[in-house]
Amino acid sequence: MKLQIDVQLDYWFARPCEVLLQIEAAALAGQRVEASTLGSDAALTRIAAQDGVGTRAWLAAEGRMLVDYSARVIIDRPGRDLASLPATPLRLLPPEAVQYLLPSRYCPSERFFDLVEARFVGLEGGALVAAMAGWIAEHITYARGSSTADTTALDTFHDRRGVCRDYAHLMIALARAADIPARYASVYALRADPPDFHAVAEVFLGGAWHIVDPTGMASAQDAAVIGVGRDAGDVAFLTAFGPLVMNGQSVAVREV
């Protein structure tokens, strides 16, 4: 599948401000960036993003900041039957996956041990992850505006509603509570509604990372990964080190 991605960010900064962007689709196994342009009035300085997945870009903003990003990405990531994938023994995990067993700011996985033990008896590996994703899809209602930047997976579990980042955080917390490495991924998804920077989980099974989206809006075959991290705090599309005002932003993804 080939995706055309077009993004525009329009922000206002009353005083000079350093800004860190992460909006470019990553070049990695399963997806190839055929063409890409990232433009701004300010000079951009690229740096490697977390785990070497994708890049971040620094820029110095003052007054109006207009950023345009356009890319064409070929997705050739094979679909896998998640339920058939085995868990990887913890002692055989690659070093970079170990951190994704641990609780993080938005994913307090230690609070979910009892739930996982009680609700998913007898399941392991991919079958367990698939059951968790199904449980989230059944019990959590997608509701725009239902959460804030401070909402954690525990809040989402209790409120029974959220948006894509909340679904991803809950999926990650449940998987980590079952000793399965899980991380947050920001993606461009063809079926995301509303069109935006979409959030999914990735779990480490069978020796590789696999996309899991309890919202059902993205799959391995139609999502272009931007970056990964412990939770949303690591993969913000824009981090401003000072006050800002959003004039507007748009994200468009289509198949070509």
Stockholm file with secondary structure:
# STOCKHOLM 1.0

chainA/1-256         MKLQIDVQLDYWFARPCEVLLQIEAAALAGQRVEASTLGSDAALTRIAAQDGVGTRAWLAAEGRMLVDYSARVIIDRPGRDLASLPATPLRLLPPEAVQYLLPSRYCPSERFFDLVEARFVGLEGGALVAAMAGWIAEHITYARGSSTADTTALDTFHDRRGVCRDYAHLMIALARAADIPARYASVYALRADPPDFHAVAEVFLGGAWHIVDPTGMASAQDAAVIGVGRDAGDVAFLTAFGPLVMNGQSVAVREV
#=GR chainA/1-256 SS CEEEEEEEEEEEEEEEEEEEECCSCCCBTTEEEEEEEEEESSCCEEEECGGGCSEEEEEEEEEEEEEEEEEEEEECCCCCCGGGCCCCCGGGSCHHHHGGGSCBTTBCGGGGHHHHHHHSTTCCHHHHHHHHHHHHHHHCEECTTSCCTTCCHHHHHHHTEECHHHHHHHHHHHHHHTTCCEEEEEEEETTCSSCSCEEEEEEEETTEEEEECTTSSCCTTSEEEEEEESSGGGCCSEEESSCCEEEEEEEEEEEC
#=GC SS_cons         CEEEEEEEEEEEEEEEEEEEECCSCCCBTTEEEEEEEEEESSCCEEEECGGGCSEEEEEEEEEEEEEEEEEEEEECCCCCCGGGCCCCCGGGSCHHHHGGGSCBTTBCGGGGHHHHHHHSTTCCHHHHHHHHHHHHHHHCEECTTSCCTTCCHHHHHHHTEECHHHHHHHHHHHHHHTTCCEEEEEEEETTCSSCSCEEEEEEEETTEEEEECTTSSCCTTSEEEEEEESSGGGCCSEEESSCCEEEEEEEEEEEC
//
